[in-house]
């Protein structure tokens, strides 16, 4: 991990990561601090303070372990906010709406932080350990994730929720942009029943054992350069 940290000590990506720290701190500590203050001011059950303390610890642990994987930051922010708001609601009925408000606020702030790190895409991201997600065109929820040591197909719908095909960079062959002439449903090699629906237009073809992935996207060239650079950095 130390080696990965050293890759983001300067440059555009490092500046982006530093810029979002206040956002992540707000998502992590805002709710628990508000819960502690409400308990003290409203004369709540003092042993209950263990709840915001645990939420604070969980938030710190999560964002530290996922600091280079911003894809799920909004979900984590929403969960932490909702739980903090639910605790606040236990101190007085007047604060009942805080679960929804804090959950929504956590999602919005964390999403802004995620977008600030990932967008706009810059080639400097390839030299960092930040996991870069690419949304598949026409396949809602399906994403190609390129991390510092592997690529993954991930989706929030269908069988991709349970199975996430993953290949180490050392096992990735050629990556190139291709043109798809017509809509087709293609199997994911080596993963049984999984299928990817490919729509007409640009796509990226990735050679993996024991075949190839074809993911519809308008960013095939950027993905090819990203994978090539990360394979080079990984010595693959």
MOQUI-V305827 format. One record per residue. N is the residue number from 1. RES is the residue in three letters. OMEGA is omega as a letter, one per 40 degrees, with the letter a starting at -180 (NA if undefined). BURIAL is + if it has 9 or more other ideal C-beta (glycine too) atoms within 8 Angstrom, else -. Layout:
n->N res->RES omega->OMEGA burial->BURIAL
n->N res->RES omega->OMEGA burial->BURIAL
This chain:
n->1 res->UNK omega->a burial->-
n->2 res->UNK omega->i burial->-
n->3 res->UNK omega->i burial->-
n->4 res->UNK omega->i burial->+
n->5 res->UNK omega->a burial->+
n->6 res->UNK omega->a burial->-
n->7 res->UNK omega->a burial->+
n->8 res->UNK omega->a burial->+
n->9 res->UNK omega->a burial->-
n->10 res->UNK omega->i burial->-
n->11 res->UNK omega->a burial->-
n->12 res->UNK omega->a burial->-
n->13 res->UNK omega->i burial->+
n->14 res->UNK omega->i burial->+
n->15 res->UNK omega->i burial->-
n->16 res->UNK omega->a burial->+
n->17 res->UNK omega->i burial->+
n->18 res->UNK omega->a burial->-
n->19 res->UNK omega->a burial->-
n->20 res->UNK omega->i burial->+
n->21 res->UNK omega->i burial->-
n->22 res->UNK omega->i burial->-
n->23 res->UNK omega->a burial->+
n->24 res->UNK omega->i burial->+
n->25 res->UNK omega->i burial->-
n->26 res->UNK omega->i burial->+
n->27 res->UNK omega->a burial->+
n->28 res->UNK omega->a burial->+
n->29 res->UNK omega->a burial->+
n->30 res->UNK omega->a burial->+
n->31 res->UNK omega->i burial->+
n->32 res->UNK omega->i burial->+
n->33 res->UNK omega->i burial->+
n->34 res->UNK omega->i burial->+
n->35 res->UNK omega->i burial->+
n->36 res->UNK omega->i burial->+
n->37 res->UNK omega->a burial->-
n->38 res->UNK omega->i burial->+
n->39 res->UNK omega->a burial->+
n->40 res->UNK omega->a burial->-
n->41 res->UNK omega->a burial->-
n->42 res->UNK omega->i burial->-
n->43 res->UNK omega->i burial->-
n->44 res->UNK omega->a burial->+
n->45 res->UNK omega->a burial->-
n->46 res->UNK omega->i burial->-
n->47 res->UNK omega->i burial->-
n->48 res->UNK omega->i burial->+
n->49 res->UNK omega->i burial->+
n->50 res->UNK omega->a burial->-
n->51 res->UNK omega->i burial->+
n->52 res->UNK omega->i burial->+
n->53 res->UNK omega->i burial->+
n->54 res->UNK omega->i burial->-
n->55 res->UNK omega->i burial->+
n->56 res->UNK omega->i burial->+
n->57 res->UNK omega->i burial->-
n->58 res->UNK omega->i burial->+
n->59 res->UNK omega->i burial->+
n->60 res->UNK omega->a burial->+
n->61 res->UNK omega->a burial->-
n->62 res->UNK omega->a burial->+
n->63 res->UNK omega->i burial->+
n->64 res->UNK omega->a burial->-
n->65 res->UNK omega->a burial->-
n->66 res->UNK omega->a burial->+
n->67 res->UNK omega->i burial->-
n->68 res->UNK omega->a burial->+
n->69 res->UNK omega->a burial->+
n->70 res->UNK omega->a burial->+
n->71 res->UNK omega->a burial->+
n->72 res->UNK omega->i burial->-
n->73 res->UNK omega->a burial->+
n->74 res->UNK omega->i burial->+
n->75 res->UNK omega->i burial->-
n->76 res->UNK omega->i burial->+
n->77 res->UNK omega->i burial->+
n->78 res->UNK omega->a burial->+
n->79 res->UNK omega->i burial->+
n->80 res->UNK omega->i burial->+
n->81 res->UNK omega->a burial->+
n->82 res->UNK omega->i burial->+
n->83 res->UNK omega->i burial->+
n->84 res->UNK omega->i burial->+
n->85 res->UNK omega->i burial->+
n->86 res->UNK omega->i burial->+
n->87 res->UNK omega->i burial->+
n->88 res->UNK omega->a burial->+
n->89 res->UNK omega->i burial->+
n->90 res->UNK omega->a burial->-
n->91 res->UNK omega->i burial->+
n->92 res->UNK omega->i burial->-
n->93 res->UNK omega->a burial->-
n->94 res->UNK omega->a burial->-
n->95 res->UNK omega->a burial->+
n->96 res->UNK omega->a burial->-
n->97 res->UNK omega->a burial->-
n->98 res->UNK omega->i burial->+
n->99 res->UNK omega->i burial->+
n->100 res->UNK omega->a burial->+
n->101 res->UNK omega->i burial->+
n->102 res->UNK omega->i burial->+
n->103 res->UNK omega->i burial->+
n->104 res->UNK omega->i burial->+
n->105 res->UNK omega->i burial->+
n->106 res->UNK omega->i burial->+
n->107 res->UNK omega->a burial->+
n->108 res->UNK omega->a burial->+
n->109 res->UNK omega->a burial->+
n->110 res->UNK omega->i burial->+
n->111 res->UNK omega->i burial->+
n->112 res->UNK omega->i burial->+
n->113 res->UNK omega->i burial->+
n->114 res->UNK omega->a burial->+
n->115 res->UNK omega->i burial->-
n->116 res->UNK omega->i burial->+
n->117 res->UNK omega->a burial->+
n->118 res->UNK omega->a burial->+
n->119 res->UNK omega->e burial->-
n->120 res->UNK omega->i burial->-
n->121 res->UNK omega->i burial->-
n->122 res->UNK omega->i burial->-
n->123 res->UNK omega->i burial->-
n->124 res->UNK omega->i burial->+
n->125 res->UNK omega->a burial->+
n->126 res->UNK omega->a burial->+
n->127 res->UNK omega->a burial->+
n->128 res->UNK omega->i burial->+
n->129 res->UNK omega->a burial->+
n->130 res->UNK omega->i burial->+
n->131 res->UNK omega->a burial->+
n->132 res->UNK omega->i burial->+
n->133 res->UNK omega->i burial->+
n->134 res->UNK omega->a burial->+
n->135 res->UNK omega->i burial->-
n->136 res->UNK omega->i burial->+
n->137 res->UNK omega->i burial->+
n->138 res->UNK omega->i burial->-
n->139 res->UNK omega->a burial->+
n->140 res->UNK omega->i burial->-
n->141 res->UNK omega->a burial->-
n->142 res->UNK omega->a burial->+
n->143 res->UNK omega->i burial->+
n->144 res->UNK omega->a burial->+
n->145 res->UNK omega->i burial->+
n->146 res->UNK omega->i burial->+
n->147 res->UNK omega->a burial->+
n->148 res->UNK omega->a burial->+
n->149 res->UNK omega->a burial->-
n->150 res->UNK omega->i burial->-
n->151 res->UNK omega->a burial->+
n->152 res->UNK omega->i burial->+
n->153 res->UNK omega->a burial->+
n->154 res->UNK omega->i burial->+
n->155 res->UNK omega->a burial->+
n->156 res->UNK omega->a burial->-
n->157 res->UNK omega->i burial->-
n->158 res->UNK omega->a burial->-
n->159 res->UNK omega->i burial->-
n->160 res->UNK omega->i burial->+
n->161 res->UNK omega->a burial->-
n->162 res->UNK omega->a burial->-
n->163 res->UNK omega->i burial->-
n->164 res->UNK omega->i burial->-
n->165 res->UNK omega->a burial->+
n->166 res->UNK omega->i burial->-
n->167 res->UNK omega->i burial->+
n->168 res->UNK omega->a burial->+
n->169 res->UNK omega->i burial->+
n->170 res->UNK omega->i burial->-
n->171 res->UNK omega->a burial->-
n->172 res->UNK omega->i burial->+
n->173 res->UNK omega->a burial->-
n->174 res->UNK omega->i burial->-
n->175 res->UNK omega->a burial->+
n->176 res->UNK omega->i burial->-
n->177 res->UNK omega->i burial->+
n->178 res->UNK omega->i burial->+
n->179 res->UNK omega->i burial->-
n->180 res->UNK omega->a burial->+
n->181 res->UNK omega->a burial->-
n->182 res->UNK omega->a burial->-
n->183 res->UNK omega->a burial->-
n->184 res->UNK omega->i burial->-
n->185 res->UNK omega->a burial->-
n->186 res->UNK omega->i burial->+
n->187 res->UNK omega->i burial->-
n->188 res->UNK omega->a burial->+
n->189 res->UNK omega->i burial->+
n->190 res->UNK omega->a burial->-
n->191 res->UNK omega->i burial->-
n->192 res->UNK omega->a burial->-
n->193 res->UNK omega->a burial->-
n->194 res->UNK omega->i burial->+
n->195 res->UNK omega->i burial->-
n->196 res->UNK omega->i burial->+
n->197 res->UNK omega->a burial->+
n->198 res->UNK omega->a burial->+
n->199 res->UNK omega->a burial->+
n->200 res->UNK omega->a burial->-
n->201 res->UNK omega->a burial->+
n->202 res->UNK omega->i burial->+
n->203 res->UNK omega->i burial->+
n->204 res->UNK omega->i burial->+
n->205 res->UNK omega->a burial->+
n->206 res->UNK omega->i burial->+
n->207 res->UNK omega->i burial->+
n->208 res->UNK omega->i burial->+
n->209 res->UNK omega->e burial->-
n->210 res->UNK omega->a burial->-
n->211 res->UNK omega->i burial->-
n->212 res->UNK omega->i burial->-
n->213 res->UNK omega->i burial->+
n->214 res->UNK omega->a burial->+
n->215 res->UNK omega->i burial->+
n->216 res->UNK omega->a burial->+
n->217 res->UNK omega->i burial->+
n->218 res->UNK omega->a burial->-
n->219 res->UNK omega->a burial->+
n->220 res->UNK omega->a burial->+
n->221 res->UNK omega->i burial->-
n->222 res->UNK omega->i burial->-
n->223 res->UNK omega->i burial->+
n->224 res->UNK omega->i burial->+
n->225 res->UNK omega->a burial->+
n->226 res->UNK omega->a burial->+
n->227 res->UNK omega->a burial->+
n->228 res->UNK omega->a burial->+
n->229 res->UNK omega->a burial->+
n->230 res->UNK omega->i burial->+
n->231 res->UNK omega->i burial->+
n->232 res->UNK omega->a burial->-
n->233 res->UNK omega->a burial->-
n->234 res->UNK omega->a burial->+
n->235 res->UNK omega->a burial->-
n->236 res->UNK omega->NA burial->-
